């Protein structure tokens, strides 16, 4: 079997968890092939951008990394994880050169169009293992048509730290370079909490010896969030809204076209939204598109919880449930099982990659609207530093 077929077989045979609680069944995860690479990227000084109220741009920058890499590679099923102010994507060796070009171009685009600094790196999996870590992957089924990759083994976190230290760096492309960001979309308004607050939670195991206890912790936290409607899912099945024109119109147009060529893309986006509103108000389908069905798919396809060398959740919970979650996390931290960070806000944000609204496999990244994962991570890091 040649390497391309082997890579295809690896992706096609990854284990898929039907229930999120099973993501800590680490024996089921499969190690990435040794010749693969990890593309890691994040926003420099994202906390300053958050303080300036620019988390929509920060989220868009993080999602643009995934969009650019998927489009450049020509496949949508590479393992990836969205981190709020950054992202990580695992790639086979055949895609390494394309990935380098995409990472270079997306850094230039983020700097010029979003006025943010994105740093990026390509870290060989072989080097991860030389330093005593591993990268193992599984998937979790969130809907009939969408799965998301989960990462374990500590290697993804090590790759991120190496990227932040300036190692394995991919330099930005020359000014004016543009990545292929087809499908990158950000049309939905911020989503108000229905139960109380939108809470972004990051919990990481406190070393390999703590993994059994950490697995129990994850099950307990999911069960506590499960006391809320849809397991604390912040996206209501029928309650998504967008303004007209949408708040993200300018950002989406920047992803589609260079300066001076954005009038037609903006008109196209507005035309699509007008059709969506018509379908929603009348209940009629437009060809194969039905607004009510699309909304349900959006809610079901979103990644409000994930496992990336630790648990990450953005959930909508009431005060009592949040108190129970914090008590459980504090107890686990006291017992040496985990360390955690929490950030609370009133709304959630969604950033989307939609190749076509006619297919049900569009993907949607959920984060808190006032710092989300980035602020939870900062709280976690302050504990580790202390």
N, C-alpha and C positions, 0 to 999 in steps of 0.2 A: 504493500500500500504506500503510495507516494505521500509527501508531507501535506499537500493540499487536501487529499482525501482523509488523511488522519486528523487534520484540524477540523474538517467538516464532521467527521464521526464524533470527535470529542464534543463539539457543540450540540450535536443532535442527541447525544446519549447522556447529557448531564442530568442528574437526578432532579426531580421536580417535587417539591413539598406541596401537598394540597392544603395543609393547615399551617399558618404562620408559626404556631407554637413549636413546630418541628424543626425550625431553623437551627436549633442548638444540638441537633443530632449530627455532630461533627464527623462521625464515621461515614456518613453518607456523602460528604463533600468529596469532589474529585480534584486532585492536584493539577494545576495548570501545567502543560508541557514545558519542559525546561527551556525550549528555544523561543517561548513567547516573551512579550514585553508588556509592561504596565505603563500606560500613558496617564500621568498625573498632572493636575493643574489646579491652581487656586488664585484668588485675588489677594494681592499684597495690600496690607492695611485695610482689610474689609471692614473692621470695626469703625474706622473713620467714615467710610462711606455710609455705614448703617446709621451712625450718629447724625449724618446729614440727611437722613431720610431716603437714601438711594438703594434700599434693599431690592427693589424691583430690578434695577440695573444689575445689582450683584447676582441675583438669581439668574437673570438672563445670560450673564457672562458664564456662569457655571454650566448652564444647560447648553450654551453654544459650543462648549468643548465636546459634549456628547454628540450634538447634531453634526458638527464638522467632521468628527472621526467616523461616524456611521455613514455619512454621505460620501466621504472620500474613499472609504473601504468598499462601498457598494453592498454592504450587508447590514441588516438591522438587528441581528441576533448576537452580536458580540456582548460578552459580559461587561456591564457597566454599573456604576453607582453614582448618584447625584448627591452632593454634599452641601448644598446651599450656596456656599461661596466658592465651590470648586467641583471637581469630578474626577473619577478614575475609570479607565477603560482598559480591558485586557485584549491584546491583539496577537494574532499569529505572526510568524516572521515574514510571511508574504505581504503583510500590510504595513510593515515597519516604515518603509520609505514614504508611503502615502501618509502614514500617521505623522511623520516628522513634518511633512509639508503642511498638513492640516493644522497641527499645533502652532507652527510658525505663523501661518496666516491668521488664525483666530486670535493670537496675541496682538497682532497689528490691528485687527478689526476692533477688538475690545478697547484698545488704547485710543483709536481715532473716533469711534462711534459712541462709546460709553464713557470715555474719559476715566478709565480704570486701568490698573496695571495687573495683567495676568502673567503669572510665571508658569512654566511647563517643563516637564522632564519625561524622558523615556527610560524606564528602569528595567533591565533584563531580569527575568524571573530567576535565571541562573545565579545572578549576583545576590538576589534576595535569599536564596537557600545557602549560599556561601556564608552569609552572616547569621545563620541559625534560625531563619524564619521560613515560613511557607506561604504559598498562595493557593488556597483550595476554594472551589466554586461549586455552588448548587443554585437551583432556581426555586422561587416560590410562585405559585399560581395565584394571581389576584383576580382574574376573570377568565372567562372561557377562551379569550383570544390573547391574553397578555400574561407574561411571566417577567419577573425581575430577578437579576442575579444577586446572590448573597456571597460574601467573601469571608473566609476564616483563615486562621493560621498566622496572623500577625504581619504577613508580608505586605499587605496593602498599606497598613499604617507605617511600616518601615519605609516603603517607597515614598509615601507622602512626606515623611520627615527628611529623607534624602533630597527630595525636590526643594523643600523649603531651605535646606542648607546650601542650595546652589549646585548640587551634584547632578550629573546626567542631564544637564540643562539643554533645552532646545531653544535656540535664539529666535527672536521675533523676525518675521519676514520684513522686507522693505516696506516703507510707507505706501499705502494704497493697495496693498495686497488684500484680497478678500477670500475668505473660506466659503465653501458651499454650505449655506445654512437653510437650505430648502426645508420647509416644514416647521422651522422654529417659530413659535407663536406664543403670544401673551395677551390674549384678548379679554380674559375674564376679570371682573372686578375682584378686589379683596373679599374674602369669604368671612362673614361675621360668625363669631362663636354662637352656638345655639344653647349650649349647656352651661357655660360660664366663662371659660378662657381657652384659648389655643395654647397648648403647652408643648414646647419642643424639648425632648428628653434624649440625652446621650448617656449610655452606661457602658463601661468597658470592663472586662475581667481583669482582676488584679494578679495576673500571671497565670501560667499553665496549670498550677495546682488548684486554682480557684474555678476552673471550668465546670466541674460537676455542680458546684453550688451556683455558679452563674446561670447554668441551664435551668435550674429550678427558679431562679430569680426572674428570668425572661418569661417563663410560663406564668408566674404569679402576676407580673406586671401586665401581661396581655389579658389575664383574667380580670384584673381590676379595671382596666380600661374597657373591658367587655361589658361592664355594668352599665355603660352608656349606649345610646342608640348606635347601631352599626359598629360596635366595638370602639367607640371614640373617634370614628372616621370623621374628619372635619368637613368632608365634602358631602352635602346632602344629595340624595338621588334626584330630587326635582328642583333644588333651590339655587342653582348657579345663575348668575346674572352678568351681563356686560352692558356697559354704557354705549350710547351711540352718539358720536364716534367712540370707540373703545379707548380706554386710558393707555393701552399699550400700542396704539396705532403707529406712533412715530418709531418706537423701537423695532416693531416688526418690519416696517418699511425699510429701516436701516439695514436689517438683516437681508432683505430681498434685493436691494439695489443701491448703487453708490449715490453720493450727493449729486443733485441735479437731474436725477432719473427716478424720482420717487412718487411723482404724481399718479402715474398709471398703477403702480402697486397699491397705493393708498385707495384709489378708486375701486380696485379689484377687491380689496379687503372689505371696504364698505358695502360693495355689492353683495359679497358673500354673507355679510352680517344681515343685510336687509332681507335676503332670501331666508336666512335662519329665523329671523323674527317673524316673517310671514308664515313659515311652517309651524313655528311655535304657537302663534296666535290662532291659527286656523285649524291646527291638528293635521294638516294635509302633508303628504310626502311630496317632495320634488324629485321625481325620478326615483333613485335609490336612497335619497337622503330624507331622513325624518328627524326633526329637531328634538323631539322628546326622547327618541331612542338614542340619539347622539349624546344628549345630556346624561342619560343613565350610563352609557358606556364611559363617558368622562369620569363620572363618580366611581365606577367600578374599576377602571384601569389605573387609577392614581396610586402613587407609592407612599402612602402616609406612614408606613413603617418598613424598616429594612434591617438587615444585619450586615455590617461592614467592619469586621473585627470587633464588633460590639453592637449593642442594640441602639437604633435610632428610631424615634417615633415623634410625629407631630399629631397630637390628638386634641379633641374637643371634650373637655371634662368639666364637671361641676366641682365646687369647692370641697365637698366631702370626698369625692373620688381622688382628687388631686392630693388631699391630705394623706389618704391611705397610700398612694403611690410614693409620696415623699418619705413617709414613715418606713415603707418597705425598702426603699433605696438606702435610706440612712442606716437602717439595721444591717443591710448587706455590706455597706461601706465600713461600718464599725467592726463587722466580723471578718474583714479582709477579703470579701468576695468580689467587690467591684469598687470603682470610682465613678462618679456621675456628675453631670451638669444639667441644669434645667433653666429654660427661659420661658417666661409667660408673656402673652400678648393677647389682644382682643380679636385679631383677624389672622387668617391664613392667606398665603399667596399660592397661585398655581402658574407654572410655566410648562409649556406643552411642545411636543414634537409630533406633528400631524402630517404624515406624508400625503394623505387624502382623507377628507371627512367621510368619504364613501366606504372606506374599509374600517372595520371595528377594532383594529390593532393599534390605534393611536395611543401614545404614552404621555403621562402627566406627572410632573414633579411637584410635590407639596412641601411647603415650608411655612414657618411662621412669618408674619408680615412685618415684624419689628425686630428682626435680628435672627430669629429662629435658631437653626443649627449652629450658625457662626457664633452667636452669643452663648449658647449652651456649651459649645466647645471651649470658648474662652473661660467660662466658669470652671469647666473640668480641668483645663490646663493650669489655672491658678491654684487649684487644690494640689495638683501634682507638683507644681513648683514649690508649694509651701511644705 
